[in-house]
Amino acid sequence: MSRRWLEGRRALIVGAGSGIGRSVVDAFLEEGANVSVLEKDKAKCDLISASLPEVVVTVGDATTMDDNETAVGNAREAFGGLDILISCVGIFDFYRGISDLDAGLIDKAFDEMYSVNVKSNIFSVKAALPALRESKGSIVLTESTSAYYPGRGGVLYVSSKFAVRGLVIALANELAPDVRVNGVAPGGTLKTDLRGLSTLGLESRRLNDTPGREAELAGRVPLHVALSGSDHAWSYVFLASERSRGITGGVIHPDGGIGIKS
């Protein structure tokens, strides 16, 4: 029997309560990893604890340094170290263009979007870095197809995902040769709990509730597939594993082939 891809590896998955992050938890466990999570939603944390008692769960906000440090500390205490950091934290703007944004809301909307989609990554990496340097570990951040092709989000979301794309490159350069840093840029995703900015009154709106979403996602890409978090999760497994030990500053695009569409 072949060895599992992440056998014995110690992982912290940030934003693991639903969608892609939750699927990454399942895939990592299947591949033999010891898994810890940081998740803001206590109800989602309770569900993980009830169904997966082997997972170390920290309830906390990834946009704060303190909660990231607590999550890293909990992982290190449970597993004796940390080999892998994954971030799947995100928030959406439901395609609000610059023309659609009230000038009086831009400051707060910008701060909310960049705090969740960008700053959380910086805090998570900063908190985990000593442990990852010690283990010669790996980081995988979540970009988006929005960072590569226009029209897949509004001005705040798209620019925030460009920032994450920049983080991957900057961190990969800075942290080599000790720590590898890569990204996954998923296309549109089914069964996600991705919600909108509270600043814009969109906090109760879920992207997955869009009518006809499965058909729309399949229709926009050459492979005619509508992908779910479980489809994307294996890209994280590969980049976190030793099978990708020669890759840093890279990105995998599980997006149905949108980049080849004429």
C-alpha positions in Angstrom: 0.0 0.0 0.0 1.4 3.4 -1.0 2.2 6.0 1.7 -0.4 8.7 2.1 0.7 12.1 0.8 0.7 14.0 4.1 1.4 11.1 6.5 2.3 12.5 9.9 2.5 16.1 8.7 1.1 18.8 11.1 -1.2 21.3 9.6 -3.1 24.4 10.6 -6.0 25.3 8.3 -7.3 28.9 8.8 -10.9 29.5 7.8 -11.9 25.8 8.0 -15.5 26.0 8.9 -17.1 25.6 5.5 -16.6 25.6 1.7 -13.0 25.1 0.5 -11.5 25.2 3.9 -13.7 22.5 5.3 -13.0 20.3 2.3 -9.2 20.8 2.8 -9.7 19.5 6.4 -11.3 16.3 5.1 -8.6 15.8 2.3 -5.8 16.4 4.7 -7.2 13.9 7.2 -7.6 11.4 4.4 -4.0 11.8 3.5 -2.8 11.2 7.0 -2.2 14.7 8.3 -2.6 15.9 11.9 -5.0 18.8 11.5 -5.7 21.9 13.6 -8.0 24.7 12.6 -8.7 28.4 13.3 -12.3 29.4 12.6 -14.3 32.5 13.6 -17.8 30.9 13.6 -18.3 29.0 16.9 -21.2 27.0 15.5 -19.0 25.7 12.6 -16.3 24.9 15.2 -18.7 22.9 17.2 -19.7 20.9 14.2 -16.0 20.1 13.4 -15.4 19.1 17.0 -18.4 16.9 17.1 -17.7 15.1 13.8 -13.9 15.1 13.9 -12.8 14.9 17.5 -9.2 14.3 16.4 -9.0 17.9 15.0 -7.6 20.6 17.3 -10.1 23.5 17.0 -9.5 27.1 17.9 -12.4 29.6 17.8 -10.9 32.9 16.8 -10.7 35.7 14.3 -7.9 35.4 11.7 -7.8 39.2 11.2 -6.1 39.4 14.7 -2.6 38.5 15.6 -3.5 37.2 19.0 -6.0 34.6 17.7 -3.5 33.4 15.1 -0.8 33.0 17.7 -3.3 31.1 19.9 -4.1 28.7 17.0 -0.4 28.1 16.3 0.3 27.5 20.0 -2.6 25.0 20.2 -1.3 23.2 17.1 2.3 23.0 18.5 1.1 21.9 21.9 -1.0 19.1 20.4 1.4 17.9 17.7 4.8 19.1 18.8 5.3 21.4 15.9 3.8 22.7 12.6 4.7 21.7 9.0 1.9 23.3 7.0 -0.1 26.5 7.0 -3.2 26.8 4.8 -5.4 30.0 4.6 -8.9 29.8 3.1 -10.3 33.0 4.7 -12.4 35.2 2.4 -15.2 37.6 1.9 -16.9 38.8 -1.3 -18.3 42.1 -2.7 -20.9 40.6 -5.2 -19.4 42.4 -8.2 -19.7 45.9 -6.9 -17.8 48.1 -9.4 -16.4 51.5 -8.6 -19.5 53.2 -10.1 -21.7 51.2 -7.7 -19.8 52.1 -4.5 -21.1 55.0 -2.4 -18.1 57.3 -1.8 -18.9 57.5 1.9 -18.6 53.8 2.3 -15.3 53.2 0.5 -13.1 53.7 3.5 -14.9 51.1 5.6 -15.6 48.7 2.8 -11.9 48.8 1.8 -10.8 48.2 5.3 -13.2 45.3 5.8 -12.2 43.6 2.5 -8.5 43.9 3.0 -8.6 43.0 6.6 -10.3 39.7 5.8 -8.8 38.8 2.4 -5.2 40.2 2.9 -4.3 41.1 6.4 -5.5 37.7 7.8 -2.9 36.0 5.6 -0.1 38.2 6.9 -1.1 37.6 10.5 -1.3 33.8 10.0 2.0 33.6 8.3 3.7 35.8 10.9 2.3 33.7 13.8 3.3 30.4 12.1 6.7 31.4 10.8 8.9 30.4 13.7 7.4 26.9 13.7 7.5 26.6 9.9 11.1 27.7 9.7 11.9 25.0 12.3 10.2 22.3 10.3 11.2 23.6 6.8 7.5 23.7 6.1 5.0 24.9 3.5 2.4 27.7 3.2 -0.5 27.6 0.8 -2.7 30.8 0.4 -6.0 31.0 -1.4 -5.9 33.3 -4.4 -8.8 33.3 -6.9 -9.4 33.2 -10.6 -10.4 36.8 -10.0 -6.7 37.7 -9.7 -6.1 36.6 -13.3 -9.3 37.3 -15.3 -11.6 40.3 -15.2 -15.3 40.2 -14.3 -15.0 37.6 -11.5 -15.7 40.0 -8.7 -16.0 43.7 -7.9 -13.2 46.3 -7.7 -12.5 45.6 -4.0 -12.6 41.8 -4.2 -10.5 41.5 -7.4 -7.8 43.9 -6.1 -7.7 42.1 -2.7 -7.0 38.8 -4.5 -4.3 40.5 -6.6 -2.8 41.4 -3.3 -2.8 37.8 -2.2 -1.2 36.9 -5.4 1.5 39.4 -4.6 1.9 37.9 -1.1 2.6 34.5 -2.5 5.4 35.9 -4.7 6.9 38.2 -2.0 6.8 35.5 0.7 8.2 32.8 -1.5 11.2 35.0 -2.3 11.7 36.1 1.3 11.3 32.7 3.0 13.3 30.5 0.6 15.0 28.2 1.1 13.5 27.5 4.5 9.7 27.7 3.8 7.9 27.1 0.5 5.0 29.4 -0.3 2.4 28.7 -3.1 -1.2 29.6 -4.0 -4.3 28.0 -5.2 -6.6 30.1 -7.4 -10.0 28.4 -7.5 -12.6 29.3 -10.0 -16.2 29.7 -9.0 -17.2 27.2 -6.3 -20.4 25.3 -5.4 -21.5 24.7 -1.8 -19.6 27.7 -0.4 -20.7 29.9 2.5 -18.8 32.9 1.0 -20.6 36.0 2.1 -20.6 39.7 1.3 -19.2 42.7 3.1 -21.2 43.8 6.1 -20.2 47.4 5.3 -22.3 47.1 2.1 -25.2 45.3 3.9 -24.3 42.0 2.2 -23.3 39.9 5.3 -26.4 37.7 5.0 -26.0 37.1 1.3 -24.2 33.9 0.2 -22.6 33.4 -3.2 -23.9 29.9 -3.3 -27.5 31.1 -3.2 -27.3 32.7 -6.6 -30.1 31.2 -8.8 -28.9 28.8 -11.5 -25.3 28.9 -10.1 -24.3 25.4 -11.0 -25.3 25.8 -14.7 -23.7 29.2 -14.8 -20.4 28.0 -13.5 -20.3 25.0 -15.8 -21.3 27.2 -18.8 -18.5 29.7 -18.4 -15.5 27.3 -18.6 -14.2 25.0 -21.4 -14.5 21.8 -19.3 -18.1 22.5 -18.6 -17.7 21.6 -14.9 -19.0 23.2 -11.8 -16.4 22.6 -9.1 -16.9 22.2 -5.4 -14.5 22.6 -2.4 -13.7 18.9 -2.5 -12.4 19.4 -6.1 -10.2 22.2 -5.1 -8.9 20.6 -1.9 -6.5 18.2 -3.7 -4.5 21.2 -5.1 -3.8 22.1 -1.5 -2.8 18.6 -0.7 -0.3 18.5 -3.6 1.3 21.9 -2.8 1.6 21.0 0.9 3.2 17.6 0.2 6.8 16.7 -0.5 5.8 15.8 -4.0 5.9 19.5 -4.8 9.2 20.1 -2.9 10.7 21.9 -5.9 7.8 24.4 -6.3 7.6 27.8 -4.6 6.0 31.0 -5.7 3.7 29.0 -7.9 -0.1 28.7 -8.2 -2.5 25.9 -9.2 -5.6 26.9 -11.1 -8.5 24.5 -10.5 -10.9 26.6 -12.6 -12.2 24.4 -15.4 -9.8 25.8 -18.0 -11.1 29.4 -18.0 -7.6 30.6 -19.1 -7.8 28.9 -22.5 -11.2 30.3 -23.3 -11.2 32.4 -26.5 
